[in-house]
């Protein structure tokens, strides 16, 4: 009997031990699976936060690069009419090329709009009450300032202001350049992440102020989260992870946080702890093979997700580098194509555009606009006598001298008009001033005493046609200005060359030019050169 009891005891003990072992192994495996799932979620959140920080940093950096360029242009060239027109064109192109930009603006020291990226420049509200404007006015720092999100007064949409200070030459406050980042751009990016139904991602300032959060809630923008657990953890260690209850909705989440590399902001990527552990709870109920299969499947998809995030970060970095290289190449190409290779002066296209702009400005402000057409006398004979290479050298020498003798005011422009003709545009210049410039050019070129065997003067000379007018609406047109200068030039040539003539010197009444663009206006023909 005792022997049978001993075998039963041993059998019961064995069965109990096996059951206990199975329970213990299952419990240990379940607990290990739970830890593994939390670690995977933490890694996912960490990589998600890294991707968010990189995207936000790159987005602001692109806008900051535009601002730095604008500040340099404004402080170097000023904000004259011509400079403002160029800056406006640059701003429009930059907003078109950068989808994150809602707009670019330049404000003077009083907060008034000077120029912006709108296709048509219209007066706007005074922004001297905005946070960023007050900050730059009170601080001498030249660093970029990222302000709190505000509703744009021009579009009514949420934007993030990124701004820089502009100084006068004496170092005093000269205004602010502002780039507004469209919050919808960040929303679309954050919406692309799979963070579950109760996950959350957020962009915050270093003071703990909420700038953007998914789930999206406009009422939460600007919320002070400086007392939250995750913010306290961020202040102790700027890069890390932890489990915290959200002050927004009370949800307990696995949070991963890290700062932006160049700007005073940080991001938080949070996955709901309940959602993270839900698969583990289902797996625990199913036990053994089902648990292992499902855990392996989840691990596989987790690794795939990490791989996709890494690929996305790498792709975005390459795209940013490619875009920066393309922008640099475009700027270099624009600089190379804006000047004539032979003469070193502006091209005809730029001259036509400037003439249109300055004519419109003179018409609005009722100021005098002068135009000089300078033509090298007997240039074709010079080429025949000395060779085309020497003719090019002659043209370069004349253009260099003319460029040195013409004023350097905003709006003044010297360009190669056509062949041996050089156009000189002089805004805010009357007839007497234009004649003085023309005579100075003619005398200086004559004093060069550059030999010219094909000229009766024995040296290189120029003829100059001058006109100046205060445009009147419905009476004058851009083409009329060109026609008058061309007629004056023809008269100077027919009168013997090496002289300056004005439109008033012409014996016949000048024809009235049609209302057409300057590009359509015929250049002054060099009839004598053609005959020669």
C-alpha positions as CSV (number, residue, x, y, z in Angstrom):
1,X,0.0,0.0,0.0
2,X,2.7,2.4,0.9
3,X,4.6,1.5,-2.2
4,X,1.6,2.3,-4.3
5,X,1.1,5.6,-2.4
6,X,4.7,6.3,-3.1
7,X,4.3,5.8,-6.9
8,X,1.1,7.9,-6.9
9,X,2.9,10.6,-5.0
10,X,5.8,10.5,-7.4
11,X,3.4,10.5,-10.3
12,X,1.4,13.4,-8.9
13,X,4.5,15.2,-8.0
14,X,5.8,14.7,-11.6
15,X,2.5,15.8,-13.1
16,X,2.4,18.8,-10.8
17,X,6.0,19.6,-11.6
18,X,5.3,19.4,-15.3
19,X,2.2,21.5,-14.9
20,X,4.0,24.0,-12.7
21,X,6.9,24.0,-15.2
22,X,4.5,24.6,-18.1
23,X,2.8,27.4,-16.2
24,X,6.1,28.9,-15.1
25,X,7.5,28.6,-18.6
26,X,4.4,30.1,-20.1
27,X,4.4,32.9,-17.5
28,X,8.0,33.6,-18.1
29,X,7.5,33.6,-21.9
30,X,4.5,35.8,-21.6
31,X,6.4,38.3,-19.4
32,X,9.3,38.2,-21.7
33,X,7.0,38.8,-24.7
34,X,5.5,41.8,-22.9
35,X,9.0,43.2,-22.3
36,X,9.9,42.6,-25.9
37,X,6.8,44.3,-27.1
38,X,7.5,47.4,-25.0
39,X,11.1,47.5,-26.2
40,X,10.0,47.4,-29.8
41,X,7.4,50.1,-29.2
42,X,10.1,52.2,-27.5
43,X,12.4,51.7,-30.5
44,X,9.6,52.6,-32.9
45,X,8.8,55.7,-30.9
46,X,12.5,56.6,-30.8
47,X,12.9,56.3,-34.5
48,X,9.6,58.2,-35.1
49,X,10.8,61.1,-32.9
50,X,14.2,61.1,-34.7
51,X,12.4,61.3,-38.1
52,X,10.1,64.1,-36.8
53,X,13.0,66.1,-35.4
54,X,14.9,65.8,-38.7
55,X,11.9,66.8,-40.8
56,X,11.2,69.8,-38.6
57,X,14.8,70.9,-38.5
58,X,15.1,70.5,-42.3
59,X,11.8,72.4,-42.9
60,X,12.8,75.3,-40.7
61,X,16.4,75.3,-42.1
62,X,15.1,75.7,-45.6
63,X,13.1,78.7,-44.6
64,X,16.0,80.1,-42.5
65,X,18.3,79.9,-45.5
66,X,15.8,82.1,-47.4
67,X,15.7,84.6,-44.5
68,X,19.5,84.7,-44.2
69,X,19.8,85.5,-47.9
70,X,17.1,88.2,-47.7
71,X,18.8,89.9,-44.7
72,X,22.2,89.9,-46.5
73,X,20.6,91.4,-49.6
74,X,18.7,94.1,-47.7
75,X,21.6,95.1,-45.5
76,X,24.0,95.2,-48.4
77,X,21.9,96.6,-51.3
78,X,19.2,98.4,-49.3
79,X,15.5,98.6,-50.2
80,X,15.4,100.9,-53.2
81,X,12.8,100.4,-55.9
82,X,15.0,98.2,-58.1
83,X,16.2,96.2,-55.1
84,X,12.7,95.7,-53.8
85,X,11.5,94.5,-57.2
86,X,14.3,91.9,-57.3
87,X,13.7,90.8,-53.7
88,X,10.0,90.5,-54.5
89,X,10.7,88.2,-57.5
90,X,13.1,86.2,-55.4
91,X,10.5,85.8,-52.6
92,X,7.8,84.7,-55.0
93,X,10.1,82.0,-56.5
94,X,11.2,80.7,-53.1
95,X,7.6,80.3,-51.9
96,X,6.7,78.5,-55.1
97,X,9.7,76.1,-54.7
98,X,9.3,75.4,-51.0
99,X,5.9,73.8,-50.2
100,X,6.3,74.4,-46.4
101,X,6.4,78.2,-46.9
102,X,3.1,80.0,-46.6
103,X,4.7,83.3,-47.3
104,X,7.8,85.6,-47.0
105,X,7.6,89.2,-45.6
106,X,9.8,92.1,-45.0
107,X,8.8,94.6,-42.3
108,X,10.4,98.0,-41.6
109,X,11.2,99.2,-38.1
110,X,7.6,100.3,-37.6
111,X,6.1,96.9,-38.5
112,X,4.8,97.9,-41.9
113,X,5.0,95.7,-44.9
114,X,7.8,96.7,-47.3
115,X,7.7,93.7,-49.6
116,X,6.2,90.2,-49.5
117,X,5.9,87.1,-51.6
118,X,2.4,87.8,-52.9
119,X,2.3,88.0,-56.8
120,X,0.9,91.5,-56.5
121,X,2.3,93.8,-53.8
122,X,-0.6,95.2,-51.7
123,X,-0.5,97.1,-48.5
124,X,-0.9,94.9,-45.4
125,X,-1.6,95.3,-41.7
126,X,1.0,96.6,-39.3
127,X,2.7,93.7,-37.4
128,X,4.5,95.6,-34.6
129,X,2.3,93.8,-32.1
130,X,3.4,90.3,-33.1
131,X,5.6,88.3,-30.6
132,X,8.5,87.9,-33.1
133,X,8.6,91.6,-34.0
134,X,8.7,92.7,-30.3
135,X,11.4,90.1,-29.7
136,X,13.7,91.4,-32.5
137,X,13.1,95.0,-31.5
138,X,14.2,94.4,-28.0
139,X,17.1,92.0,-28.7
140,X,20.2,92.6,-30.7
141,X,20.7,88.9,-31.5
142,X,21.1,88.0,-35.1
143,X,20.0,84.4,-34.5
144,X,16.8,82.9,-36.0
145,X,13.7,83.2,-33.8
146,X,11.0,80.6,-34.0
147,X,7.8,82.1,-32.6
148,X,4.6,80.6,-31.3
149,X,2.0,79.5,-33.9
150,X,-0.5,82.3,-34.8
151,X,-3.3,82.7,-37.2
152,X,-2.1,84.6,-40.3
153,X,-3.7,87.9,-40.8
154,X,-3.3,87.6,-44.5
155,X,-4.6,84.0,-45.0
156,X,-6.5,83.1,-41.8
157,X,-4.6,79.9,-41.5
158,X,-2.3,78.6,-38.7
159,X,1.3,79.4,-39.3
160,X,4.6,79.1,-37.5
161,X,6.6,82.4,-37.8
162,X,10.4,82.1,-38.4
163,X,12.1,85.4,-38.4
164,X,15.4,87.3,-38.4
165,X,16.4,90.8,-37.4
166,X,17.5,93.4,-40.0
167,X,19.9,96.1,-38.9
168,X,20.6,99.6,-40.2
169,X,24.2,100.4,-41.2
170,X,24.7,101.8,-37.7
171,X,23.6,98.6,-36.0
172,X,20.2,100.0,-35.1
173,X,16.9,98.0,-35.5
174,X,15.9,98.2,-39.1
175,X,13.0,95.7,-39.3
176,X,12.3,92.0,-39.5
177,X,12.3,89.4,-42.3
178,X,9.7,86.7,-41.7
179,X,9.0,83.3,-43.2
180,X,5.6,81.7,-42.3
181,X,5.5,77.9,-42.2
182,X,2.2,76.4,-43.1
183,X,1.0,74.2,-40.2
184,X,-0.9,72.1,-42.7
185,X,2.5,71.0,-44.1
186,X,3.4,69.6,-40.7
187,X,-0.1,68.0,-40.3
188,X,0.2,66.2,-43.6
189,X,3.6,64.8,-42.6
190,X,2.4,63.7,-39.1
191,X,-0.7,62.2,-40.6
192,X,1.5,59.8,-42.6
193,X,2.8,58.0,-39.5
194,X,1.1,54.9,-38.2
195,X,0.8,55.6,-34.5
196,X,-2.5,53.8,-33.8
197,X,-5.8,55.2,-32.8
198,X,-4.6,56.6,-29.5
199,X,-1.0,57.4,-30.3
200,X,0.2,61.0,-30.3
201,X,3.0,63.1,-31.8
202,X,3.8,66.7,-30.9
203,X,6.1,69.6,-31.6
204,X,6.9,71.8,-28.7
205,X,9.0,74.8,-27.7
206,X,11.9,74.5,-25.2
207,X,9.6,76.3,-22.7
208,X,7.0,73.5,-23.0
209,X,4.5,75.4,-25.1
210,X,2.6,73.1,-27.5
211,X,2.9,74.1,-31.2
212,X,1.3,71.2,-32.9
213,X,-0.1,67.8,-31.9
214,X,-1.7,64.8,-33.5
215,X,-4.6,64.1,-32.7
216,X,-5.1,67.6,-34.1
217,X,-6.9,70.2,-32.0
218,X,-6.5,73.9,-32.8
219,X,-7.7,74.8,-29.3
220,X,-4.7,72.9,-27.8
221,X,-2.1,75.1,-29.8
222,X,-0.3,77.3,-27.3
223,X,-1.1,75.1,-24.3
224,X,1.5,75.3,-21.5
225,X,2.9,71.8,-20.9
226,X,5.8,72.9,-18.8
227,X,4.3,71.0,-15.8
228,X,3.9,67.7,-17.6
229,X,5.9,64.7,-16.7
230,X,7.4,64.3,-20.2
231,X,8.6,67.9,-20.1
232,X,10.3,67.5,-16.8
233,X,12.0,64.3,-18.1
234,X,13.0,66.3,-21.3
235,X,14.6,69.0,-19.1
236,X,16.7,66.4,-17.2
237,X,17.8,64.6,-20.3
238,X,17.0,66.0,-23.8
239,X,17.0,62.6,-25.5
240,X,15.1,59.8,-23.9
241,X,12.0,57.7,-23.4
242,X,9.5,56.9,-20.7
243,X,6.0,56.0,-19.8
244,X,3.9,59.1,-18.9
245,X,0.2,60.0,-18.6
246,X,-0.8,62.7,-21.1
247,X,-2.0,66.0,-19.6
248,X,-4.2,66.4,-22.7
249,X,-6.3,63.3,-22.4
250,X,-4.9,61.2,-19.5
251,X,-3.8,58.4,-21.9
252,X,-0.8,56.5,-20.7
253,X,1.8,56.4,-23.5
254,X,5.3,55.3,-24.3
255,X,7.0,58.6,-25.0
256,X,10.2,59.2,-26.9
257,X,11.5,62.7,-27.1
258,X,14.5,64.6,-28.6
259,X,15.4,68.2,-29.5
260,X,15.9,69.7,-33.0
261,X,19.5,70.1,-33.9
262,X,19.5,73.8,-34.7
263,X,16.4,75.4,-33.2
264,X,14.9,75.7,-29.7
265,X,12.2,73.1,-30.3
266,X,11.7,69.4,-29.4
267,X,9.4,66.6,-30.5
268,X,7.6,63.9,-28.7
269,X,6.4,60.6,-30.3
270,X,4.1,58.6,-28.1
271,X,2.4,55.2,-28.6
272,X,-0.5,54.2,-26.4
273,X,0.6,51.6,-23.9
274,X,-2.7,49.8,-24.0
275,X,-2.6,49.7,-27.8
276,X,1.0,48.4,-27.7
277,X,0.2,45.6,-25.2
278,X,-3.1,44.7,-26.8
279,X,-1.5,42.1,-29.2
280,X,0.5,40.7,-26.2
281,X,-2.7,40.2,-24.2
282,X,-4.3,38.4,-27.2
283,X,-1.2,36.3,-27.6
284,X,-1.1,35.4,-23.9
285,X,-4.7,34.1,-24.1
286,X,-3.9,31.9,-27.1
287,X,-0.7,30.4,-25.6
288,X,2.2,28.5,-27.1
289,X,2.4,28.3,-30.9
290,X,-0.1,31.0,-31.5
291,X,1.8,33.3,-29.2
292,X,5.1,32.5,-30.9
293,X,3.7,32.9,-34.4
294,X,2.0,36.2,-33.6
295,X,5.0,37.5,-31.8
296,X,7.2,36.6,-34.8
297,X,4.8,38.3,-37.1
298,X,4.7,41.4,-35.0
299,X,8.5,41.5,-34.8
300,X,8.7,41.1,-38.6
301,X,6.3,44.0,-39.2
302,X,8.1,46.0,-36.5
303,X,11.4,45.6,-38.2
304,X,9.8,46.5,-41.5
305,X,8.4,49.7,-40.0
306,X,11.8,50.7,-38.6
307,X,13.4,50.0,-42.0
308,X,10.8,52.1,-43.7
309,X,11.4,55.0,-41.3
310,X,15.2,54.8,-41.8
311,X,14.7,54.7,-45.6
312,X,12.4,57.7,-45.4
313,X,14.9,59.7,-43.3
314,X,17.7,58.8,-45.7
315,X,15.5,59.7,-48.8
316,X,14.5,63.1,-47.2
317,X,18.1,63.9,-46.5
318,X,19.1,63.1,-50.0
319,X,16.2,65.2,-51.4
320,X,17.2,68.2,-49.2
321,X,20.8,67.9,-50.4
322,X,19.7,67.7,-54.0
323,X,17.4,70.6,-53.7
324,X,20.2,72.7,-52.1
325,X,22.6,71.8,-54.9
326,X,19.9,72.6,-57.5
327,X,19.2,76.0,-55.9
328,X,23.0,76.8,-55.8
329,X,23.3,75.8,-59.5
330,X,20.3,77.9,-60.4
331,X,21.7,81.0,-58.6
332,X,25.0,80.5,-60.3
333,X,23.3,80.1,-63.7
334,X,21.2,83.2,-63.2
335,X,24.4,85.2,-62.4
336,X,26.1,83.9,-65.4
337,X,23.2,84.5,-67.8
338,X,22.4,88.1,-66.7
339,X,25.4,89.7,-68.3
340,X,26.7,89.8,-71.8
341,X,29.8,87.7,-72.2
342,X,31.5,90.0,-74.6
343,X,30.8,93.5,-73.1
344,X,30.3,92.6,-69.4
345,X,27.2,94.8,-69.4
346,X,23.6,93.7,-68.8
347,X,21.8,92.0,-71.6
348,X,19.0,93.5,-73.7
349,X,16.3,91.5,-72.0
350,X,17.3,92.9,-68.6
351,X,17.4,96.4,-70.1
352,X,13.9,96.0,-71.6
353,X,12.5,94.9,-68.2
354,X,14.2,97.7,-66.3
355,X,13.0,100.3,-68.8
356,X,9.4,99.0,-68.5
357,X,9.6,99.2,-64.7
358,X,11.3,102.6,-64.5
359,X,8.9,104.1,-67.1
360,X,5.9,102.9,-65.0
361,X,7.5,104.4,-61.8
362,X,8.2,107.7,-63.5
363,X,4.6,107.8,-64.8
364,X,3.3,107.2,-61.2
365,X,5.6,109.7,-59.5
366,X,5.8,112.2,-62.4
367,X,9.6,112.2,-62.4
368,X,11.9,112.6,-65.4
369,X,13.2,109.5,-67.2
370,X,16.2,109.7,-69.5
371,X,17.6,107.3,-72.1
372,X,20.9,107.4,-73.9
373,X,21.7,105.3,-77.0
374,X,25.5,105.2,-77.6
375,X,26.8,103.8,-80.8
376,X,30.4,103.2,-81.8
377,X,31.1,105.1,-85.0
378,X,32.2,103.1,-88.0
379,X,32.4,99.9,-86.1
380,X,32.1,97.7,-89.2
381,X,34.9,99.6,-90.8
382,X,37.0,99.0,-87.6
383,X,36.3,95.2,-87.8
384,X,37.2,95.2,-91.5
385,X,40.4,97.2,-90.9
386,X,41.6,95.5,-87.7
387,X,39.8,92.2,-87.5
388,X,36.9,90.9,-85.5
389,X,39.0,90.1,-82.5
390,X,40.3,93.7,-82.3
391,X,36.7,94.8,-82.8
392,X,35.7,92.8,-79.8
393,X,38.5,94.4,-77.8
394,X,37.4,97.8,-78.9
395,X,33.8,97.1,-77.9
396,X,34.9,95.8,-74.5
397,X,37.1,98.9,-73.9
398,X,34.3,101.3,-74.8
399,X,31.7,99.4,-72.6
400,X,34.1,99.3,-69.7
401,X,34.6,103.1,-69.9
402,X,30.9,103.8,-70.3
403,X,30.2,101.6,-67.3
404,X,32.7,103.6,-65.2
405,X,31.3,107.0,-66.3
406,X,27.6,106.3,-65.7
407,X,26.0,106.9,-62.3
408,X,25.6,104.0,-59.8
409,X,22.2,105.0,-58.3
410,X,19.4,102.5,-57.8
411,X,17.6,102.1,-61.1
412,X,20.5,103.2,-63.3
413,X,21.4,100.6,-65.8
414,X,24.0,100.3,-68.6
415,X,23.3,97.5,-71.1
416,X,24.5,96.2,-74.5
417,X,21.4,97.2,-76.6
418,X,22.4,95.7,-79.9
419,X,25.6,95.2,-81.9
420,X,27.8,98.2,-81.1
421,X,25.0,100.1,-79.4
422,X,24.9,100.6,-75.6
423,X,21.8,101.8,-73.8
424,X,22.0,103.9,-70.6
425,X,18.9,104.2,-68.5
426,X,18.9,107.2,-66.1
427,X,15.8,107.5,-63.8
428,X,15.1,110.8,-62.0
429,X,17.3,112.6,-64.6
430,X,16.2,115.5,-66.7
431,X,17.4,116.5,-70.2
432,X,20.3,118.7,-68.9
433,X,21.6,115.9,-66.6
434,X,21.4,113.3,-69.4
435,X,23.3,115.6,-71.8
436,X,26.0,116.1,-69.2
437,X,26.4,112.3,-68.9
438,X,26.3,111.9,-72.7
439,X,29.0,114.6,-73.3
440,X,31.2,113.1,-70.6
441,X,31.0,109.7,-72.3
442,X,31.7,111.1,-75.7
443,X,34.7,113.1,-74.5
444,X,36.2,110.3,-72.5
445,X,36.0,107.9,-75.4
446,X,37.5,110.5,-77.8
447,X,40.3,111.0,-75.2
448,X,41.1,107.3,-75.3
449,X,42.6,108.0,-78.7
450,X,42.1,104.5,-79.8
451,X,43.4,104.4,-83.4
452,X,40.7,103.7,-86.1
453,X,42.0,103.7,-89.7
454,X,38.5,103.5,-91.1
455,X,37.2,106.7,-89.4
456,X,37.7,110.2,-90.7
457,X,38.6,111.2,-87.2
458,X,41.4,108.6,-87.1
459,X,40.3,107.2,-83.8
460,X,37.4,105.5,-82.2
461,X,34.5,107.9,-81.4
462,X,30.9,107.5,-80.5
463,X,27.6,109.1,-81.4
464,X,25.0,109.6,-78.7
465,X,21.2,110.0,-78.9
466,X,19.6,111.5,-75.8
467,X,16.0,111.9,-74.8
468,X,14.3,112.7,-71.5
469,X,10.6,112.9,-70.7
470,X,8.2,113.2,-67.8
471,X,5.7,110.5,-68.9
472,X,2.1,111.5,-69.2
473,X,-0.7,109.0,-69.3
474,X,-2.2,108.4,-72.7
475,X,0.5,110.6,-74.3
476,X,3.7,108.7,-73.8
477,X,4.8,105.1,-74.1
478,X,7.9,103.1,-73.5
479,X,8.4,102.5,-77.2
480,X,8.1,106.3,-77.8
481,X,11.1,106.9,-75.5
482,X,13.2,104.4,-77.5
483,X,12.0,105.8,-80.8
484,X,13.1,109.3,-79.8
485,X,16.5,108.2,-78.6
486,X,17.0,106.2,-81.8
487,X,16.0,109.2,-83.9
488,X,18.4,111.4,-82.0
489,X,21.1,108.9,-82.6
490,X,20.4,108.8,-86.3
491,X,20.5,112.6,-86.4
492,X,23.9,112.6,-84.6
493,X,25.3,110.1,-87.2
494,X,23.9,112.0,-90.2
495,X,25.3,115.2,-88.8
496,X,28.9,113.8,-88.9
497,X,29.2,111.5,-85.9
498,X,31.3,112.0,-82.7
499,X,28.6,114.2,-81.3
500,X,25.6,114.2,-78.9
501,X,22.1,115.0,-80.2
502,X,18.8,115.1,-78.4
503,X,15.3,114.3,-79.7
504,X,14.7,118.1,-79.9
505,X,17.6,118.5,-82.4
506,X,15.9,116.4,-85.0
507,X,14.7,118.5,-88.0
508,X,11.5,116.5,-88.6
509,X,8.7,115.8,-86.2
510,X,9.4,112.5,-84.4
511,X,7.0,109.7,-85.2
512,X,4.7,108.6,-82.4
513,X,5.6,105.1,-81.3
514,X,2.7,102.7,-80.7
515,X,2.0,101.4,-77.2
516,X,4.1,98.3,-77.4
517,X,6.9,96.7,-75.3
518,X,10.4,97.9,-75.6
519,X,11.5,94.5,-76.9
520,X,9.4,95.3,-80.0
521,X,10.9,98.8,-80.5
522,X,13.3,98.8,-83.5
523,X,16.9,99.6,-82.6
524,X,18.6,102.6,-84.2
525,X,20.1,101.5,-87.6
526,X,23.6,102.4,-88.4
527,X,23.0,103.3,-92.0
528,X,26.4,104.7,-92.6
529,X,28.1,101.6,-91.2
530,X,26.0,99.5,-93.5
531,X,27.0,101.5,-96.5
532,X,30.6,101.4,-95.5
